Amino acid sequence: IFAVCQSSEIFFLSFDERLELLKFIMKSVPKGLPVIASGHVSDDFDTAVYEAEKFIETGIDAFVFISNRFAKPEESDELLLENMLKVVEALPEVGLGVYECPYPYKRLLSPAMLKEMVKTGKFRFLKDTCCNIGVIKDKLEAVRGSGFKIFNANAALLLDSLYLGCSGFSGVMANFTPELYAEICDIYETNPERARIIQDYCGFASLAERQAYPINAKYYLTLDGVDMKVNTRSRDMKDFPANCAVEIDEMYAATKLFKECILNNLK
């Protein structure tokens, strides 16, 4: 589970709230389920180090940096890497990942940048948000044979990225239908026909991302029986008018029908 991430609205939570959330997750997580966590919102060195240390102390399996916190949009990759490694060297030994979070701006890591990160021996994985299968291929080639893993966040490209060598899915649509994304990852090699059918449905359904996320995801989960409120700090409820709720109602019904009528006949 990727805890204390953008879907957790970390840029709208205080440090104490982010830490409290992570402690709750660590206390409640099923036995044997690995937990990675971020909560990385500060671009100040001392604050970033202090907060990361507190998160690491909870016992997480890996800490996840956010790439845009290490350099401004106009600043170079070289400066980004320098700032990143400065923070890394100040932290206790722990697994490390990087997330190309699109907020407050998207900072993609180039294949050359990934090569330099791999050389340090400190980093284990990337949550990729480039949404471009050609770029994903180039990134995979850059880290091939190193053990460094890339997890694709774009639902429409999941299956193709798995065939190229990505290690799995790490995107917001897993907060709607995690079972479908898990099945694609489980069967893409052994049952490619079924995987493609699920992929086609998931890719189309991922248009829901263009609505008021995460309000719509929380609303979807209430339809699935999860007892939660749908209000958020990152989005105003006026961004989720009545017609949007109807669209999610229909998405939920279509997904249920897809699983019952199509998947059950394609085992």
N, C-alpha and C positions, 0 to 999 in steps of 0.2 A: 504494500500500500504506500502511495506517495502522499504523505501527510504534510500539513501546513504549507500548502502550495498556493498558486494563484486562485484556484477554485475555493480555497479556504479564505479568500479575500484578505490575504496577509498585508496588503498595502493599506488596508483600512482597519487593522487591528493594532493595538499597542503591543509593546514587547511582552508585557505581563500576560496579555490575552493569548498571544501566540504560544508562549511557553506553557500556559495553563492548558491550552488545546492539545499540545503535544504530550504533556503528562497524562492527560485523560486518555489519549489514544494508546499510549504505551501501557497503561494500566488495564485497558479494555481489549487489546488486540488478542485474537485467538492464538493459542500456543503454536509456535512454529511458523507464523506468518511474518516475513521480514518487513521492516518499516524503514523507509527512507524519508527524510524530511528536509524542508528548506526553511522558510521563515526569514530568508535573506532579503532585507529591504533597504538596508543602509549602504550608502556609498562612502561612508566615513570609515577609515581603517580601524580605529580603536573600537568603535561601536560594532562593526561587523565581526571582529574577533571575539569580543565579549559575548555577543549574542550567540554566535556559532558555538562557542565553548559551552554555554548553558544548554543549548539544544543537544549537543553531543553527549553531555553528562546524563541525559535521560536514557541512554543505552541504544539509540538508533543504530541501524546497520550501516547507514551511509548518510552523509550530509550533502545537500544539493545547493550549489551556488547558482545565482541568477546572472547570466552573462552580461546583462546591461547595467549591472551595478558597478562594474569595474572600469567603465570608460563612457564618456559622453558620445553622442552620435557622430560628432566630427573628429573624435580622437582615434588614433591608430590601433590596430590589432596588437602591435608591439607593446604599447602602453597598457592595453587591457591585460595581456599576459603577464607583464611585470607586476601590475597591481594585484592580479589574482594570486600569483605565486608568493607575493609578500604576505598575503593573508594566510595562504596554505601553510607556509613555513612557521607561522605563529600558532598553529592549532595542534592539538594532540593527534596521534596517529588514528585515522579513521578512513573508511571508504569514502570516496568523493565522487560526486557527479555534477554535471552542469545542465541547466535548463535554459533554453532560448526563449524565455518568457516574453510574450508580446507587450507587456505593460511594464513601465510607462512608455518604452519603445522597444521594438524588436531588434536585438543584436545577434545576428547569426554568426556562427563560428565557421570559418573557412576550412577546407581540407588541410591547408598548410598549418593553420592554427591548431587543429586537432593533432597533427603529427607532433608539434612541439609539446603539447600537453601530454601526449602518450610517453614521450621521452623522459618526462619527470618521474614516471612510475607512481604518481599520486592519484591519478584519475581512473575511474572504472567505467563510466558511462555518460552518455549525452541524451537528453530529451530533445529531439530535433523537431523544430517547427518551421522548416523552410518551405514545406508544402510543394516540393519540386522533386520528382523522381530522379531526374538527372543529377541534381545536386546531392541527393541522398546517395546515389551510386558513387559519386566522387568521394564523398566522406567515408563511405565504407571501404573504398579502395585505399584511402589514406591511412586507415587504422588496421587493415587486414593483417591477421597473424599476431596482433598485439594482445588480444584478449579484451580490448576495449569494446564496449557494447554500445550500440545506437538503438534507441527506442523511438519509433515514429509516432508523432502526435496527430498526424493527418489521417482521418478515418477513410477518406476516399482512396488513399494510396497504400493502405495497410497491406493488403495481400501482395501487391507487386513489391513492396519494400521487404516483406518477409522472404520472398524468393531471391531477392538480391543479397540478403544476409542480415537484415535488421533482426534484433533480438526479441521484439514484441511491440505492443501498443501502449502508449502513454498519452492518451488524449481525453478531452472532456466528454466525448460521446460515451465513454465507458461509465459515466455517471448516469446514463440513461439505460443502456442495455449491456451491462458487463458480460452477461452470459454469452451473447453473440460474438463479442470480440474475443473472449476466451476460447470459444470454439474454433474460430478462424485460426488462431495461433496454434491450437491443439491438432488440427486436422489438415492443414494446408499441404502437407507432404503426403499424407496417406489417403486423403479423399479430396483431391483438387476440385472436382466438379461441385461438390457440396460447399466447399470453401468459397468458390467463386459466386455461387448463388447467394450465400450469406453476405459476402462482400458487396455485391451489387445492391442488396437491400440496405446494408449499413451505410454505404457511400451516399445513396440517395437520402436516407433519413438524416444524414449529418448536416443537411441544409438547416436543421433546427439550430445549429450553432449561430446562425445569423440572426436569431431572435435574441431576446434579453436574457442571455446566460449570466449568472446561474439561476435566475428566478425560474426559468422554464424547466431546468433540470430538477429543481426541488419540487415544482408542481407535478412533473411527470412521476416522480417517486411517490408523491401522495396518492396518485392513481394506482400505484402498485402496492399500496397498503402501508407505506412508511409514514409514521406519525411525525410530521414536522411542519413548521411554518415556512412560508415561501418568501418572506421579506429578506432583504439583503442590505448591506451597506454600500456595495459597489454599484448597484443599479437601483433606480427609483421604480416603484411599482407602476408609475404612469408609462414606463417603457414596456409594460406587459399588459396591454389592453385586452378587453374581452375576446376579441377575435383571435389573439395569439393563444389564449387559453383553449379556444375551440380547436385551433390547429394542433395543439399538443394532445387534446382529447382524441382527435382523429389519428394522430401518429401512434398513440398508445393502442387504439383499437386495431389499426393496421398491423402493428408489430405483433399483437396477440394473434391475429388471424394468420400472419406469415408463419409464425412458429407452429400453430396448430395444423394448418392446412398444407403448408409446403414442406417445412422441415420434417414433419412426422412421416411424410411420404418419400423422403430422400435420405434415409438412414444409411 
